[in-house]
Amino acid sequence: MSKAIKKGKMLKKVVSKVEHPSPLRVTIPAGMANAKPPLGSQLGQRNINVANFCKDFNTRTGNIKEGIPLPCRVKVRSDRSYDLVIHKPPATYFLKQAAGIEKGKIKTGEVAGKITFKHLYEIACIKAEDPPLALLSLQQICQMFVGVARSCGIQIVHKLDPEEHTQFMKERKENVKKFMEELEATRETKILRAV
């Protein structure tokens, strides 16, 4: 029995730790990194000190409004240190902020919000600083974001009439409220059927 234990200990020493060649891709809200799952478990699997990572991330994002989603890339070195690259918020976040909406389209073909080409250009200028988009021209980034806006239900127009836009936003708010009420009603009926 003791020989088997000795062999097990020797094998433990011989086996090297698993190294993750691909960086960890995770989206963390600015200033709100904590050791709770899913972030804590993902960092723990890569042998990163979770408390130090959270403290480092929160100090580096201290100048950004709390709660803004930030895509991050974490590359782990063999000595348990890491390289943290923080990107700009996702394009969908910027597009929804520019349109003044919280939720994208609910039904297919629906227009959830409207932005101008100027908004799109400014968002592309901000996102052009991210490393994944470094090799693309500003025109290519704008074309890519037109597709992203379309998938979110955001319409891109040349000019926004303030009165027409406020009327559109009121109607949109009513439609979203009506949809949420219908959704709640269907949930309640499903619960009553289950009981």
Phi, psi and chi 1 to 4 in degrees:
 res  aa     phi    psi   chi1   chi2   chi3   chi4
   1 MET       -  -41.6 -171.7   68.3  159.9      -
   2 SER   -68.6  -30.6   62.8      -      -      -
   3 LYS   -65.2  -39.9  -72.0 -178.6 -177.7  179.1
   4 ALA   -65.0  -38.6      -      -      -      -
   5 ILE   -66.1  -42.3  -67.6  172.2      -      -
   6 LYS   -63.0  -43.1  -74.4 -179.8 -177.1  177.1
   7 LYS   -63.7  -39.0  -77.6 -173.7  178.8 -179.2
   8 GLY   -62.2  -42.1      -      -      -      -
   9 LYS   -66.2  -39.7  -73.7 -178.0 -179.9  178.4
  10 MET   -65.1  -40.6  -72.2  179.6   65.5      -
  11 LEU   -64.8  -35.5  -75.3  174.2      -      -
  12 LYS   -60.9  -41.1 -118.5 -175.6 -162.0  178.8
  13 LYS   -68.5  -34.8  -69.1  177.7 -175.5  175.9
  14 VAL   -73.8  -38.8  173.0      -      -      -
  15 VAL   -68.4  125.8  174.8      -      -      -
  16 SER   -85.2  160.3   61.9      -      -      -
  17 LYS   -72.5  150.8  -69.7 -172.7  178.4 -179.7
  18 VAL   -73.8  128.5  176.1      -      -      -
  19 GLU  -106.0  135.5  -72.3 -168.4   28.5      -
  20 HIS   -94.7  107.3  -62.8  -84.5      -      -
  21 PRO   -68.4  -33.1   24.0  -29.9      -      -
  22 SER   -89.0  143.2   61.6      -      -      -
  23 PRO   -71.3  153.9   22.7  -29.0      -      -
  24 LEU   -75.5  125.6  170.5   64.7      -      -
  25 ARG  -108.2  116.6  -64.0  168.8  179.2 -123.5
  26 VAL  -147.0  148.2   64.0      -      -      -
  27 THR  -107.5  122.1  -58.3      -      -      -
  28 ILE  -122.1  134.3  -50.0  168.6      -      -
  29 PRO   -66.4  139.3  -17.1   27.2      -      -
  30 ALA   -59.0  129.9      -      -      -      -
  31 GLY    70.5    9.2      -      -      -      -
  32 MET  -125.5   25.1  -61.9  176.0   68.3      -
  33 ALA   -71.5  131.7      -      -      -      -
  34 ASN  -142.8  169.2   56.1   26.3      -      -
  35 ALA   -79.6    0.3      -      -      -      -
  36 LYS   -71.8  156.3  -65.7  178.5 -175.9  173.8
  37 PRO   -63.0  153.0  -22.2   30.6      -      -
  38 PRO   -85.4  -17.1   30.9  -33.8      -      -
  39 LEU   -63.6  -45.6  179.0   63.5      -      -
  40 GLY   -60.2  -42.6      -      -      -      -
  41 SER   -70.7  -35.0   56.9      -      -      -
  42 GLN   -67.0  -39.9  -70.4  173.9  -21.3      -
  43 LEU   -71.4  -38.2  -65.4  172.6      -      -
  44 GLY   -62.4  -36.5      -      -      -      -
  45 GLN   -64.1  -25.6  -71.5  173.8   -2.3      -
  46 ARG  -100.9   14.0  -73.5  170.3  166.2   75.2
  47 ASN    58.2   41.0  -65.1  -36.1      -      -
  48 ILE  -102.4  137.6  -63.6  174.7      -      -
  49 ASN   -67.8  110.5 -172.9  -30.3      -      -
  50 VAL   -65.9  -42.4 -179.5      -      -      -
  51 ALA   -63.3  -44.0      -      -      -      -
  52 ASN   -65.9  -39.1  -71.6  -14.1      -      -
  53 PHE   -63.1  -46.7  176.8   86.8      -      -
  54 CYS   -61.5  -42.7  -67.7      -      -      -
  55 LYS   -63.5  -43.7 -173.8  178.1  177.5 -176.4
  56 ASP   -62.7  -46.7  179.8   34.1      -      -
  57 PHE   -62.7  -45.8  178.1   82.8      -      -
  58 ASN   -65.1  -35.3  -70.0  -23.9      -      -
  59 THR   -71.8  -37.8   53.8      -      -      -
  60 ARG   -70.3  -25.7  -74.3  178.0   63.2  177.0
  61 THR  -105.9   19.4   59.6      -      -      -
  62 GLY   -66.1  -27.0      -      -      -      -
  63 ASN   -87.2   -1.4   59.9  -17.7      -      -
  64 ILE  -101.3  144.8  -58.9  171.6      -      -
  65 LYS   -55.8  131.8 -176.5 -179.7  174.0 -173.9
  66 GLU   -63.8  135.4 -166.0  171.0  -74.0      -
  67 GLY    98.6   -8.4      -      -      -      -
  68 ILE   -72.2  127.8  -66.6  177.0      -      -
  69 PRO   -69.3  129.1   24.0  -30.3      -      -
  70 LEU  -123.1  115.9  -62.1  172.2      -      -
  71 PRO   -69.1  134.2  -13.1   24.3      -      -
  72 CYS  -127.7  151.2  -58.7      -      -      -
  73 ARG  -123.0  124.0  -55.3  -68.0  178.4  -96.3
  74 VAL  -118.2  114.2 -176.1      -      -      -
  75 LYS  -103.2  122.2  178.5   73.9  174.9  161.9
  76 VAL   -94.9  132.1 -175.8      -      -      -
  77 ARG   -93.3  168.5  -67.4 -167.7 -144.4  110.4
  78 SER   -68.1  -23.0   57.5      -      -      -
  79 ASP   -91.4   21.3   62.2  -16.8      -      -
  80 ARG    69.5    7.5  -68.0 -177.0   60.9  179.6
  81 SER   -87.0  170.7   61.4      -      -      -
  82 TYR  -145.8  157.2   56.9   87.4      -      -
  83 ASP  -108.7  122.5  -67.1  -37.2      -      -
  84 LEU  -109.5  119.9  172.5   63.0      -      -
  85 VAL  -114.0  119.8  179.2      -      -      -
  86 ILE  -104.9  123.7  -58.0  171.8      -      -
  87 HIS   -93.7  172.7  -63.2 -108.7      -      -
  88 LYS   -70.8  160.4  -57.6  -79.8 -173.0 -101.8
  89 PRO   -57.2  157.6  -26.5   34.5      -      -
  90 PRO   -61.5  156.6  -14.7   23.0      -      -
  91 ALA   -62.4  -36.6      -      -      -      -
  92 THR   -62.2  -36.2   53.3      -      -      -
  93 TYR   -63.0  -48.3  173.4   80.1      -      -
  94 PHE   -62.8  -42.3  -78.8  127.8      -      -
  95 LEU   -64.8  -42.1  -70.0  167.5      -      -
  96 LYS   -66.9  -37.7  -72.5  177.4 -174.3  176.3
  97 GLN   -64.8  -42.3  -70.3  -67.3  -48.3      -
  98 ALA   -65.6  -36.2      -      -      -      -
  99 ALA   -80.4  -15.7      -      -      -      -
 100 GLY    77.1   30.8      -      -      -      -
 101 ILE  -122.5  157.3   57.9  174.2      -      -
 102 GLU  -100.7  -29.7  -68.1  179.3   20.0      -
 103 LYS  -124.0  141.5 -161.8  173.5 -169.8   76.0
 104 GLY   -74.2 -160.4      -      -      -      -
 105 LYS   -65.7  143.7   65.1 -179.9  177.3 -178.4
 106 ILE   -94.1  -42.8  -60.9  170.5      -      -
 107 LYS  -116.9  155.8  -59.6  170.7 -172.0  167.0
 108 THR   -65.9  139.3   53.8      -      -      -
 109 GLY    85.0   -5.4      -      -      -      -
 110 GLU   -79.9  144.4  179.0 -168.4   15.3      -
 111 VAL   -97.3  114.1  176.6      -      -      -
 112 ALA   -88.0  -29.7      -      -      -      -
 113 GLY  -165.9  172.6      -      -      -      -
 114 LYS  -133.1  140.2  -64.6  179.4 -178.2 -179.7
 115 ILE  -135.8  165.9   61.6  170.4      -      -
 116 THR   -98.3  169.2   62.4      -      -      -
 117 PHE   -65.2  -28.2  -77.2  103.4      -      -
 118 LYS   -63.7  -43.2 -175.6  178.3  179.1 -178.7
 119 HIS   -58.3  -46.2  -68.7  122.1      -      -
 120 LEU   -61.1  -42.0 -173.5   75.5      -      -
 121 TYR   -65.1  -42.9  176.9   75.4      -      -
 122 GLU   -64.7  -39.2  -70.7  174.2    2.4      -
 123 ILE   -64.5  -41.2  -67.8  167.1      -      -
 124 ALA   -64.2  -38.1      -      -      -      -
 125 CYS   -63.5  -40.4  -72.9      -      -      -
 126 ILE   -67.6  -47.3  -66.7  168.5      -      -
 127 LYS   -72.2  -17.9  -74.3  -64.5  -73.8  177.9
 128 ALA   -65.6  -17.8      -      -      -      -
 129 GLU   -76.9  -15.4  -62.2  171.4   13.0      -
 130 ASP   -70.2  140.2  -80.5   -9.1      -      -
 131 PRO   -57.3  -38.9  -24.2   31.5      -      -
 132 PRO   -63.9  -25.3  -22.5   31.8      -      -
 133 LEU  -101.2   10.5  -58.0  175.7      -      -
 134 ALA   -63.6  -31.7      -      -      -      -
 135 LEU   -88.5   -4.9  -60.8  175.4      -      -
 136 LEU   -92.3  148.0  -62.0  176.6      -      -
 137 SER   -79.1  166.0   68.7      -      -      -
 138 LEU   -64.3  -34.1 -151.6   52.7      -      -
 139 GLN   -65.5  -42.5 -177.9 -179.1    1.9      -
 140 GLN   -64.9  -39.5  -69.1  171.6  -38.3      -
 141 ILE   -65.3  -41.6  -65.2  171.1      -      -
 142 CYS   -61.9  -42.9  -73.9      -      -      -
 143 GLN   -62.9  -38.4  -71.4  171.7  -13.4      -
 144 MET   -65.0  -41.5 -174.6  171.7   64.2      -
 145 PHE   -72.8  -22.1  -71.2  165.8      -      -
 146 VAL   -63.1  -42.2  166.7      -      -      -
 147 GLY   -65.9  -38.9      -      -      -      -
 148 VAL   -64.9  -42.3  173.6      -      -      -
 149 ALA   -63.5  -40.3      -      -      -      -
 150 ARG   -63.1  -40.5 -168.7  175.0  -66.0  137.1
 151 SER   -69.1  -26.1   68.6      -      -      -
 152 CYS   -83.4  -11.1  -69.3      -      -      -
 153 GLY    87.2   21.3      -      -      -      -
 154 ILE   -98.7  127.2  -63.3  171.5      -      -
 155 GLN   -93.7  137.2 -173.2  178.8   29.8      -
 156 ILE  -104.4  122.4  -57.6  168.5      -      -
 157 VAL  -122.3  165.1  -65.3      -      -      -
 158 HIS   -75.7  -44.9  -70.9  -75.0      -      -
 159 LYS  -137.0  148.3  -78.6 -170.3  175.1 -178.8
 160 LEU  -110.1  122.7  -81.3  176.0      -      -
 161 ASP   -82.2  122.0 -178.4   32.2      -      -
 162 PRO   -57.9  -42.2  -19.0   26.3      -      -
 163 GLU   -68.3  -44.6  -66.2  172.9    9.4      -
 164 GLU   -63.6  -38.7 -177.4 -176.1  -44.2      -
 165 HIS   -67.6  -41.5 -172.5   65.4      -      -
 166 THR   -64.0  -39.3   52.8      -      -      -
 167 GLN   -63.9  -42.0 -178.6   64.3   29.4      -
 168 PHE   -61.4  -44.1  168.9   78.1      -      -
 169 MET   -65.5  -36.5  -68.3  -54.4  -74.2      -
 170 LYS   -62.7  -46.4  -76.4  179.8 -174.2  175.3
 171 GLU   -62.8  -40.8  -69.4  173.3    8.4      -
 172 ARG   -61.7  -44.5  163.6   78.6  177.3  152.6
 173 LYS   -61.9  -41.1 -158.1  174.7  -82.4 -173.0
 174 GLU   -64.9  -42.0  -70.5  171.9    8.9      -
 175 ASN   -63.1  -42.2  -70.1  -18.4      -      -
 176 VAL   -65.1  -41.6  169.1      -      -      -
 177 LYS   -62.6  -43.7 -173.9  177.9  179.1 -176.5
 178 LYS   -63.1  -43.2 -160.9  179.4  -66.5 -179.4
 179 PHE   -62.7  -42.8  176.7   77.7      -      -
 180 MET   -65.5  -36.7  -64.7  -53.2  -87.3      -
 181 GLU   -64.9  -42.6  -71.9  171.6   -3.0      -
 182 GLU   -63.4  -41.0  -69.9  173.1    7.0      -
 183 LEU   -63.5  -42.2 -169.7   66.3      -      -
 184 GLU   -64.3  -40.0 -170.6   62.7   34.8      -
 185 ALA   -63.9  -41.4      -      -      -      -
 186 THR   -67.4  -35.3   53.9      -      -      -
 187 ARG   -63.7  -43.6  -78.1 -175.6 -169.8  154.7
 188 GLU   -63.3  -40.8  -72.5  176.4    4.8      -
 189 THR   -65.9  -36.2   55.2      -      -      -
 190 LYS   -65.7  -38.3  -74.6 -178.4 -178.8  177.3
 191 ILE   -67.0  -41.6  -70.3  171.6      -      -
 192 LEU   -66.0  -35.2  -70.0  174.2      -      -
 193 ARG   -67.1  -35.9  -81.8 -169.7 -131.4  150.9
 194 ALA   -69.7  -30.1      -      -      -      -
 195 VAL   -80.3      -  175.9      -      -      -
